[in-house]
C-alpha cells in the first residue's frame, strides 16, 4: 500500500459496519480493498446500476466477481439516472446515487443496515470540483468544494481519499495486479469535468507542482468562512424573524441581508437565488419605504413577495 493511501485509511475511523460505494472503477476498487483489509468482516459494498450505457451490466458482473473474491457482501441497486430537460447528466446521476443510498437504509432480508458510507473521491476530484465552482462564479459554499464528512437523512458519509492523488491510487492497484473497469464516459470531453482532467490538471501540475495541497487548503479556508456566515445567518434570522420583517432587514448591512436571505430561502424552501435575483431583491428591500411598495420577484423555483411588513416565498 502506498504511504499516502495507507495514511489516509489509517486516519479513517468510521463507525462500523461500513458500506463502501463501489462502482468497479479504480478509485472505489482501491477504497473497498483497503477498507476490507483494515476491517475484515465489517465492510460491505453498494453498487448503483445507473442503466445509462450498455456496459452497465458488465460493471455489475465485475463488481459481483470482485466482491466474491474479497468475500465482501454486495448490495446492488438499480436506478433510473436519465436527466430531465435542462438538467445536467452528471447532476441527474448524482441525485440517483444518493436516492439509492437512502433507499438502502431499510435493509432487505439478509442485508446490513446502511448507516455509514465511504465514497472514493480523491484529491484530483477535489481540484476539479473547485475549478468548476470558480468557473461558475460560485460563492463560499461552492468554493468549499467537497466535505470530508457529513450527515444526510440519517446516513454519515465519508471521503477518506480526498488527499490521495488519482495516479497513486492506480499505481497501488497496478502493483498488486488488481483489475478495475474503465467507464468510457470518463473520456468523453463533452463533460466539463473531463476536459479539466485532460487539459487543466496537467498544466497545473507543470506550473504549480503542489497545487492539490494548496487548492485543498483554500477550499478548507472557504469552508471555515462559510461556517462563520452560517452562524451569523442564524443570529440574524432570529433578529429579523421568520418570515423576515422588511424593516428589520433594512437595519442590517446589505451583505448581511444577502446572507440571511440566502439562508432563509435554502433552509426553509430548499431554494437558492441566483446572483441577479438576490441583487434585485436587495434593491427592492432598500427601496421599500412606503406601505404601498410592492415586492414580487422570481427567486429560485418560486417568488418572494411582500405581505404586509414581511417577506414570504411561495411556489405558485
BELKA-V180743 format. One line per field, one symbol per residue. ss: DSSP state (H for helix, E for strand, - for the rest). phi: phi as a letter, one per 40 degrees, with the letter a starting at -180 (. if undefined). A space follows every 10 residues. Layout:
ss = ???
phi = ???
This chain:
ss = --HHHHHHHH -------EEE E----HHHHH HHHHHHHH-- --EEEEEEE- -----HHHHH HHHHHHHHHH --EEEEEE-- --------HH HHHHHHHHHH HHH------- -----EEE-- --HHHHHHHH HHHHH----H HHH-----EE EE--EEEE-- -----HHHHH HHHHH----- ---HHHH--- -HHHHHHHHH HHHHHHH--- HHHHHHHHHH HHHHHHHHHH HHHHHHHHHH ----EHHHHH ---HHHHHHH HHHHHHHHH- ----HHHHHH HHHHHHH--- -----EEEE- -EEEEEE--E EEEE--
phi = .cdccccccc ccbccbcbbb cbchcccccc ccccccccbd gbbbbbbbcc gbacccccdc cccccccccc fbdbbbbcbb bcccdgbcdc cccccccccc ccccccccdg bcccbbbbbb cbcccccdcc ccccccgccd dcccfcccaa bafgbcbbbc bcbbcdcccc cccccbfcca bbccccbccc cddcccccbc ccccdccbdb cccccccccc cccccccccc cccccccccc gbcccccccc ccccccddcc cdcdccccbf bbccdccccc ccccccccbb ccccbabcbg cbbbbcbgbb bbbabc
